[in-house]
Amino acid sequence: MPDDNRDQAGRPSPDALLERARAEMRGRLKIFLGAAPGVGKTYEMLISGRAKIADGLDVVIGVVETHGRKETEALLAGFEIIPRVKIDYKGRPLEEMDLDGILARRPDLVLVDELAHTNAEGSRHPKRYLDVKELLDRGIDVYTTLNIQHVESLNDVVSQITRIRVRETVPDSIIDLADDVEIIDLTPDDLIKRLHDGKVYVPRTAERALTNYFTPGNLTALRELALRKTAQRVDDQLLTHMQAHAISGPWAAGERVLVSVDHHPRSASLVRYAARMASRLRAPWAAVYVETNRSVNLTEVERDTVAATLRLAEQLGGEAITIPGREVAEELVRHATANNVTHIVIGAPKAATWRDWWSRSITDELIRKTGEISVHVISGNEKDGTTARGVRAAASAPQFDFRAYLLATVYVAVALAVSIVLDQVLDVRNLALVFLMAVLTSAVLHGLRPALYSCILGALSFNFFFLPPRYTLTISDPESVLALFFFLGVAIIASNLTATVQRQAAAARQRARTTEDLYLFSKKLAGTGTLDDVLWATAFQLASMLKVRVVLLLPEEGSIAVKAGYPPDDTLDDADIAAARWAWEHNHAAGRGADTLPGAKRLYVPLRTGRTAVGVIGLDSDRRDGPLLTPEQQRLLDALADQAALAIERVQLVADVDRARLAAEADRLRSALLTSISHDLKTPLAAILGAAGTLRNYFAAMAEEDRSDLLSTVVDESERLNRFIANLLDMTKIESGAMEPNFALHYPGDIVGSALRRAGKILEHHKAETSFPADLPMVRVDAVLFEQVIFNLLDNAAKYAPEGSVVHIEGWADADNVVLQVTDEGPGIPAADLTRLFDTFYRVRKGDQVRAGTGLGLSICRGFIEAMGGTITAGNRAGRPGAVFTIRLPKPNDIPKLDELK
């Protein structure tokens, strides 16, 4: 971030000191950065840790992955290793770094390998770098390792180089947080040799890696990325150090380019030259405009040129900066030295003017004051100026204000009246001060031209009424001539200075109002989450700030259509549709007041981002002819359109991410469905076919008991297949929203009894117990759906509870609900599975002894219960193993009394 410490020259930058203070309050972070796996990051981190132990520091290992490398494993000796915490994930125990254990141990330094690692579900933080941030916030120093392909900002670049998309990434802010970044470098040939020697991967994995990832070209490109990222971080640290210690630059450890722009058309060519220079040097660059007192006198065309030039700098990848100041050269040098700029690009002086007789040009002053900074003086080309806007500007309203001149006359008349009174006691030359007060009052309240008018009127009045011979315009005394001359000079100079200050104050107020409006608009856009909200906020803001009618058009099915407007309007004639489409396709303004299709009713301006045009703004007003916007309004439109375009793009990107997530979820469900169907259909069908085939071929030779067993197998597997198909149909109804329960009042115990009879075969190896009070209220449910819920819960209990155990069903009533609870004596539900237990096709894995399931039963339970207005939750029994499923149904308010039923 550029620092502009203009008022504290020679003092440290407050921002740099604040950053330094923050760093001292937290632990220090050192990142061992490598271009690829196997370069020796972990090895070097352990060596550095051993050196810290030798220095007397308390060093522990939080997590280190040796990957079976013997030389790395040998370095672990002598370190205290914090035992990892075990987390159950889908039935498999995973080991993660024990963050709480490290915090309780509170060492001076902890070694944490693989910063980009994703923690298992159930951990405190989803990513390991968040664990590291918590350690730093607690004042613990951290050494960690990272490969360059895991840096978020380089993810696309790495994917393009290696053709492999890395999923585990670390935000760049973590690298910016690092106090030290040490590059662990190894040439591609040496790394490939390590692969061949089996020091990185096992032989088979190493062979695939050499073919797909560890090619010399890939490794060279990744190595360059790692070196450049490290150099960039070191350059930022150098700049912070210089600002914190008030060191005047430049220290040419890294290149930085600054280009000075002004209101001349050639500034655009200077910006392009600076962009090319920065690209050659691979250096950051900025375009700086110094706003001086003379800036308020710029014409609208010149102001438009400045704004367009700064926009061009941003489009070319630079930073646009505006600095208020008195002298251009002085402010440029101050900014350059504060930000370690090494190259300044400025335009060559124009033809000599009258000012050059007693003052140097800005270029000459800059060359004299820059010291070690290189100054590139470029002639520039006015024909190669900023790309024309393509929109004619409306003429500004006339500035003549008759009331201001009338009031100026009144001020002079008051001054004349006061002077007539004071003429009795003061010398005539002192009366000029009274008229000077009238001139200054006109300048402060009404500007320069009314002040000059009052100056002339005051001089004539002073001459006519007070200089001898009085009541004539002739002057007889030479001293009076000199007094009148100086009065005019002082009045003109004072009125000019006062009017300049007044213009600057008015411009500052207008700029503050515009800035506040833009800030509120950006804040409003940041808080919007849908495209309709963004479009409505944009249309309203444009209409209110520019005093125009607005329509917003977005691409739709290969064309462009109206999506919002203020006031609401969705009708466009053929000329407007053609102009809007042309503006969108060519990324250039069209329509009313533009060079293209000027016959349209509205002016159409594209909404642009760094990637492409995302839409079109249409503007119209009550004036039926001529251009719509003044140059100032056009600049404001540019600022509003840029913010709106970014907001629209943000919403669209979020929608793209959501679509991708839904597509991934659909793929997962489709895969689960295919897996379920292939297994849960094939298994019972195979059993049925086997049993039926055996009966057909060997019926006469089989004993009666064997035939009965095979027939039971056919019936059981057919019922299982029927349940599976029924579950699929029920899930389809739930997902489509076609579930319409047939509500009626039922006693819960009756439905539970029916479900137990239906599940008799499933529970034949278990003991079922029920407990329902006689006064338990009836519930308003669909009896068929509710029975299916109880049946699915019983089926689930039979799968996971051991044979001979008890499945208990009980019911009771609380203040607002009727509660049913199904408990078993199985192993319980893993904590990691509790949140996903009711997801479609999700199955808890508990080993081969558990009967296969489809992952639909509990999902159907939730769908049915919610359709009947209730809730269902899952948990574990307290004090003993087993699962607990709790159903809550609201108490009906219209239960009839017994005598009413009679």
Residue pairs with C-beta under 8 A, 6 or more apart in sequence:
1 15
2 286
2 319
2 321
2 335
2 338
2 339
3 13
3 15
3 16
3 243
3 338
3 339
4 321
4 323
4 334
4 335
4 338
5 11
5 13
5 14
5 243
5 338
6 323
6 325
6 331
6 334
9 334
10 246
11 246
12 243
12 244
12 245
12 246
13 243
13 244
13 246
13 338
15 243
16 240
16 241
16 243
16 244
17 244
19 240
19 244
20 240
20 244
23 179
25 139
26 136
26 137
26 139
27 135
27 136
27 137
27 138
27 139
27 140
27 141
27 142
28 136
28 141
28 142
28 179
28 180
29 132
29 136
29 141
29 142
29 144
29 177
29 178
29 179
29 180
30 48
30 141
30 142
30 143
30 144
30 178
30 179
30 180
30 181
30 182
31 115
31 144
31 145
31 146
31 175
31 178
31 180
31 181
31 182
32 41
32 42
32 44
32 45
32 48
32 143
32 144
32 145
32 146
32 182
32 184
33 41
33 145
33 146
33 147
33 148
33 181
33 182
33 183
33 184
33 226
33 229
33 230
34 40
34 41
34 145
34 146
34 147
34 148
34 183
34 184
34 185
34 186
34 226
35 147
35 148
35 185
35 186
35 219
35 222
35 223
35 225
35 226
36 147
36 148
36 149
36 191
36 213
36 214
36 219
36 222
36 223
37 147
37 200
38 186
38 191
38 194
38 195
38 199
38 200
38 201
39 184
39 185
39 186
39 191
40 184
40 186
41 145
41 146
41 147
41 184
42 64
42 65
42 66
42 72
42 113
42 145
43 69
43 71
43 72
43 75
44 182
44 184
45 64
45 111
45 113
45 143
45 144
45 145
46 64
46 72
46 75
46 76
46 79
46 111
47 75
48 143
49 59
49 61
49 79
49 109
49 111
49 143
50 75
50 78
52 59
52 108
52 109
53 59
53 78
53 79
57 108
57 109
58 107
58 108
58 109
59 79
59 80
59 107
59 108
59 109
59 110
59 111
60 79
60 80
60 81
60 82
60 102
60 105
60 107
60 109
60 110
60 111
61 76
61 79
61 80
61 81
61 82
61 110
61 111
62 82
62 97
62 98
62 102
62 110
62 111
62 112
62 135
63 84
63 96
63 97
63 112
63 113
63 114
63 128
64 72
64 76
64 81
64 111
64 113
65 113
65 114
66 72
66 73
66 76
67 200
67 201
68 202
69 199
69 200
71 199
79 111
80 107
82 97
82 98
82 101
82 102
82 105
82 110
83 98
83 101
84 95
84 96
84 97
84 98
85 95
85 96
85 97
85 98
85 100
85 101
86 93
86 94
86 95
87 93
87 94
87 95
87 96
87 120
87 121
87 122
87 123
87 832
88 94
88 122
88 830
88 831
88 832
89 120
89 121
89 122
89 832
90 832
90 833
90 845
91 830
91 844
91 845
91 846
91 847
94 120
96 119
96 120
96 123
97 112
97 128
97 131
99 124
99 125
99 131
99 134
99 135
100 124
102 110
102 135
102 140
103 134
103 135
103 138
103 140
106 138
106 140
107 140
108 140
108 141
109 140
109 141
109 142
109 143
110 135
110 140
110 141
110 142
110 143
111 142
111 143
111 144
112 128
112 131
112 132
112 135
112 142
112 143
112 144
113 144
113 145
114 128
114 145
114 146
115 128
115 129
115 132
115 144
115 145
115 146
115 150
115 170
115 174
116 127
116 128
116 129
116 146
116 147
116 150
116 168
116 169
116 170
117 127
117 128
117 168
118 126
118 127
118 128
118 168
119 125
119 126
119 127
119 128
119 131
120 832
121 832
122 831
122 832
124 131
125 131
125 134
127 170
129 170
129 171
129 174
132 142
132 144
132 174
133 174
133 177
135 142
136 142
136 177
146 170
146 175
148 154
148 158
148 222
148 225
148 226
148 229
149 155
149 158
149 162
149 166
149 222
150 166
150 168
150 169
150 170
151 169
151 170
151 172
151 175
151 229
152 169
152 170
152 171
152 172
153 172
154 225
154 229
155 165
155 166
155 169
157 225
158 164
158 166
158 222
158 225
159 165
159 166
161 218
161 221
161 222
162 213
162 218
162 222
163 212
164 212
164 213
175 181
175 229
175 233
176 233
176 236
178 233
181 230
181 233
181 234
183 226
183 227
183 230
185 223
185 226
185 227
186 194
187 223
188 216
188 219
188 220
188 223
189 216
191 200
191 214
191 219
192 210
192 214
192 216
192 219
194 200
195 201
195 206
195 209
195 210
195 214
196 206
196 210
198 206
200 206
200 209
201 209
228 282
231 254
234 253
234 254
235 253
235 254
238 251
238 253
238 254
238 340
239 339
239 340
241 247
242 249
242 251
242 340
243 338
248 337
249 336
249 337
249 338
249 339
249 340
249 341
249 342
249 373
250 256
250 336
250 337
250 340
250 341
250 342
250 372
250 373
251 340
252 342
252 372
254 283
254 340
254 342
255 278
255 281
255 282
255 283
255 342
255 343
256 283
256 284
256 285
256 339
256 340
256 341
256 342
256 343
257 274
257 277
257 278
257 281
257 283
257 284
257 285
257 286
257 341
257 342
257 343
257 344
257 345
258 274
258 285
258 286
258 287
258 288
258 332
258 335
258 336
258 339
258 341
258 343
258 344
258 345
259 270
259 271
259 273
259 274
259 285
259 286
259 287
259 288
259 313
259 318
259 344
259 345
259 346
260 270
260 288
260 289
260 290
260 328
260 332
260 344
260 345
260 346
260 347
260 362
260 366
261 267
261 270
261 271
261 287
261 288
261 289
261 306
261 309
261 310
261 313
262 289
262 306
262 328
262 347
263 298
263 302
263 303
263 305
263 306
264 305
264 347
264 350
264 380
264 382
265 305
265 382
265 385
265 386
266 347
266 379
266 380
266 381
266 382
266 384
266 385
267 305
267 306
267 309
267 347
267 380
267 385
267 386
268 308
268 309
268 312
268 384
268 385
268 386
268 387
269 378
269 380
269 381
269 382
269 384
269 385
270 345
270 346
270 347
270 378
270 380
271 287
271 309
271 312
271 313
271 316
271 318
272 312
272 316
272 384
273 345
273 376
273 378
273 380
274 285
274 287
274 313
274 318
274 345
275 285
275 313
275 316
275 317
275 318
277 283
277 285
277 343
277 345
277 376
278 284
278 285
278 317
278 318
281 343
283 342
283 343
284 319
285 317
285 318
285 319
286 313
286 318
286 319
286 320
286 321
287 309
287 310
287 313
287 318
287 319
287 320
287 321
288 321
288 322
288 323
288 332
288 335
289 306
289 309
289 310
289 320
289 321
289 322
289 323
290 323
290 324
290 325
290 328
290 331
290 332
291 322
291 323
291 324
291 325
292 324
292 325
292 326
292 327
292 328
293 326
293 500
293 504
296 500
296 503
296 504
296 507
298 306
300 393
300 396
300 630
300 631
300 632
301 631
303 631
303 632
303 635
304 389
304 393
304 631
304 634
304 635
305 385
305 386
307 635
307 638
308 386
308 387
308 389
309 386
310 320
310 322
311 320
311 638
312 386
312 387
313 319
313 320
314 320
315 610
321 335
323 331
323 335
325 331
327 365
328 362
329 362
329 365
329 366
329 369
330 365
330 369
332 344
332 346
332 366
333 366
333 369
333 370
333 373
335 341
336 344
336 370
336 373
337 373
341 373
342 373
342 374
343 373
343 374
343 375
343 376
344 366
344 370
344 373
344 374
344 375
344 376
345 376
345 378
346 362
346 363
346 366
346 375
346 376
346 377
346 378
347 363
347 377
347 378
347 379
347 380
348 363
348 377
348 378
348 379
348 380
349 361
349 362
349 363
349 364
360 368
363 375
363 377
366 375
367 375
367 377
389 589
389 634
390 588
390 589
390 594
390 595
390 596
391 589
391 593
391 594
391 595
391 603
391 605
391 627
391 629
391 634
392 593
392 594
392 627
393 627
393 629
393 630
393 631
393 634
394 593
394 626
394 627
394 628
394 629
394 630
394 633
395 630
396 630
401 446
401 450
404 442
404 445
404 446
404 447
404 449
404 450
405 450
405 453
407 442
407 445
407 446
407 450
408 438
408 442
408 446
408 450
408 451
408 453
408 454
408 457
409 454
409 457
411 438
411 441
411 442
411 454
412 435
412 438
412 454
412 457
412 458
412 461
414 438
415 434
415 435
415 437
415 438
415 458
415 461
416 435
416 461
416 465
418 434
419 431
419 434
419 435
419 462
419 465
419 466
420 465
422 430
422 431
422 434
423 431
423 466
428 466
428 467
428 480
429 483
431 462
431 466
432 462
432 483
432 487
435 458
435 459
435 461
435 462
435 487
435 491
436 458
436 487
436 490
436 491
436 494
438 454
438 458
439 451
439 454
439 455
439 458
439 491
439 494
439 495
440 451
440 494
440 495
440 498
442 450
442 451
442 453
442 454
442 495
443 450
443 451
443 494
443 495
443 496
443 498
443 499
443 502
444 498
444 502
447 499
447 502
447 503
448 495
448 496
448 499
448 500
448 503
451 495
451 496
451 498
451 499
452 492
452 495
454 495
455 488
455 491
455 492
455 495
458 491
459 484
459 487
459 488
459 491
460 473
462 484
462 487
463 473
463 475
463 484
464 470
464 471
464 472
464 473
465 471
467 475
467 477
467 480
467 483
467 484
468 475
468 476
468 477
468 480
469 476
475 481
475 484
514 636
517 541
517 545
518 639
518 640
518 643
521 537
521 541
521 640
521 643
522 643
524 537
524 541
525 534
525 537
525 538
525 643
525 644
525 647
526 647
528 534
528 537
528 647
528 651
529 651
530 651
531 563
531 648
531 651
531 652
531 655
532 563
532 564
534 644
534 647
534 648
534 651
535 552
535 554
535 563
535 564
535 648
536 564
536 566
538 550
538 552
538 564
538 640
538 644
538 647
538 648
539 550
539 551
539 552
539 564
539 565
539 566
540 566
541 640
542 548
542 550
542 566
542 617
542 619
542 637
542 640
543 549
543 550
543 566
543 567
545 636
545 640
546 619
546 629
546 633
546 636
546 637
547 621
548 619
548 620
548 621
548 628
548 629
549 565
549 566
549 567
549 569
549 619
549 620
549 621
550 565
550 566
550 617
550 618
550 619
550 620
551 562
551 564
551 565
551 569
551 570
551 572
551 602
551 617
551 618
551 620
552 562
552 563
552 564
552 565
552 615
552 616
552 617
552 618
553 560
553 561
553 562
553 563
553 580
553 584
553 604
553 615
553 616
553 617
553 618
554 560
554 561
554 563
554 614
554 615
554 616
554 648
555 584
555 614
555 615
559 581
560 580
560 581
560 584
560 615
560 616
562 569
562 570
562 572
563 615
572 580
572 618
573 601
575 597
575 599
575 600
575 601
576 591
576 600
576 601
576 602
576 604
576 618
578 597
578 600
579 590
579 591
579 594
579 596
579 597
579 600
579 602
579 604
580 590
580 591
580 604
580 616
580 618
582 588
582 590
582 596
582 597
582 604
583 589
583 590
583 591
583 604
583 605
583 606
583 616
584 606
584 613
584 615
584 616
586 596
587 606
587 608
587 612
587 613
588 596
588 606
589 596
589 603
589 604
589 605
589 606
590 596
590 597
590 600
590 604
591 597
591 598
591 600
591 601
591 602
591 603
591 604
591 618
592 598
592 600
592 601
592 602
592 603
592 620
592 627
592 628
593 603
593 626
593 627
593 628
593 629
594 603
594 604
601 620
602 618
602 619
602 620
603 618
603 619
603 620
603 628
603 629
604 616
604 617
604 618
604 619
605 616
605 617
605 619
605 637
605 641
606 613
606 615
606 616
606 617
607 613
607 614
607 615
607 616
607 617
607 641
607 644
607 645
607 648
608 614
608 641
608 642
608 645
609 645
609 646
609 649
611 649
614 645
614 648
614 649
614 652
615 645
615 648
617 637
617 641
617 644
619 628
619 629
619 637
620 628
621 628
629 637
669 840
669 841
672 840
672 841
672 855
673 841
676 841
676 854
676 855
676 856
679 852
680 724
680 852
680 853
680 854
681 721
681 724
683 717
683 852
684 717
684 718
684 720
684 721
684 724
685 717
685 721
687 713
687 714
687 717
688 713
688 714
688 717
688 718
688 721
691 710
691 711
691 713
691 714
691 717
692 714
694 702
694 710
695 702
695 707
695 710
695 711
699 707
702 710
716 761
719 761
723 795
724 854
727 854
727 856
727 857
727 860
728 854
728 856
730 788
730 856
730 860
730 863
730 864
731 840
731 856
731 859
731 860
731 863
733 739
734 859
734 860
734 863
734 864
734 867
739 863
739 864
739 867
741 781
741 782
741 785
741 864
741 867
741 868
742 782
742 783
742 784
743 780
743 781
743 782
743 868
744 780
744 781
744 782
744 783
745 778
745 779
745 780
745 892
745 895
746 778
746 779
746 780
746 781
746 783
746 786
747 776
747 778
748 772
748 776
748 778
748 779
748 811
748 818
748 820
749 770
749 772
749 776
749 811
751 781
751 783
751 786
751 787
751 790
752 770
752 772
752 790
752 809
752 811
752 820
753 770
754 787
755 787
755 790
755 791
755 794
756 763
756 768
756 770
756 794
756 809
758 787
758 791
759 791
759 794
759 795
759 798
762 794
762 795
762 798
763 794
763 798
763 807
765 798
765 803
765 804
766 797
766 798
766 801
766 803
766 804
766 805
766 806
766 807
767 804
767 805
767 806
767 807
768 794
768 806
768 807
768 808
768 809
769 806
769 807
769 808
769 809
770 808
770 809
770 810
771 808
771 809
771 810
771 811
772 810
772 811
773 811
773 812
773 813
776 811
776 812
776 813
776 818
777 813
777 818
777 891
777 892
777 895
778 892
778 895
779 786
779 818
779 889
779 891
779 892
780 868
780 889
780 890
780 892
781 868
781 889
782 864
782 868
785 864
785 867
785 868
786 864
786 868
788 860
788 864
789 860
789 861
789 864
789 865
789 872
789 887
790 809
790 820
790 822
792 857
792 858
792 860
792 861
793 822
793 858
793 861
793 885
794 807
794 822
795 857
796 853
796 857
796 858
796 885
797 807
797 822
797 824
797 826
797 883
798 807
798 851
799 850
799 851
799 853
800 824
800 826
800 827
800 844
800 846
800 850
800 883
801 807
801 824
801 825
801 826
801 882
802 825
802 826
805 824
805 825
805 826
806 824
806 825
807 822
807 823
807 824
807 825
808 822
808 823
808 824
809 820
809 821
809 822
810 820
810 821
811 818
811 819
811 820
811 821
812 818
812 819
813 819
813 891
816 890
816 891
817 870
817 888
817 889
817 890
817 891
818 888
818 889
818 890
818 891
819 886
819 887
819 888
819 889
820 886
820 887
820 889
821 884
821 885
821 886
821 887
822 884
822 885
822 887
823 877
823 882
823 883
823 884
823 885
824 882
824 883
825 880
825 881
825 882
826 881
826 882
826 883
827 846
827 881
828 876
828 877
828 881
828 882
828 883
829 837
829 844
829 874
829 875
829 876
829 883
830 844
833 842
833 844
834 874
834 875
836 842
837 844
837 858
837 874
838 858
838 859
838 861
838 862
838 872
838 874
839 855
839 859
840 855
840 856
840 859
841 854
841 855
841 856
841 859
842 855
842 859
843 853
843 854
843 855
858 874
861 872
861 885
862 872
865 871
865 872
865 887
865 889
866 872
868 889
869 889
869 890
870 887
870 888
870 889
870 890
871 887
871 888
872 885
872 886
872 887
872 888
873 885
873 886
874 883
874 884
874 885
874 886
875 883
875 884
875 886
876 882
876 883
876 884
877 883
877 884
